[in-house]
Amino acid sequence: MQLADVLMGALAWEYNELGSRPDASKPKRDLAAYLAKRLRIKSLKDHTEWRNPLFEKWIFKFTGQPRPSVG
């Protein structure tokens, strides 16, 4: 498995608040907590805390609108 896949999965899992479900996976919850601790932030979800130049997080909001045509 690619490291990038693991990191993106942890970010998405935390951002979508899947850890707050009663049936949440303990290993995934532990991984999210471990990453947050190593990055010295409270949560992977709070993007205002990110100040690490080696690890950048972008939040995209899918609107469902088509992209403007170029040409």
Buried (B, 14 or more C-beta within 10 A) or exposed (E): EEEEEEBEBBBEBBBEEBBEEEEBEEEBBEBBBEBBEEBEBEBBBEBEBBEEEEEEBEEEEEEEEEEEEEE
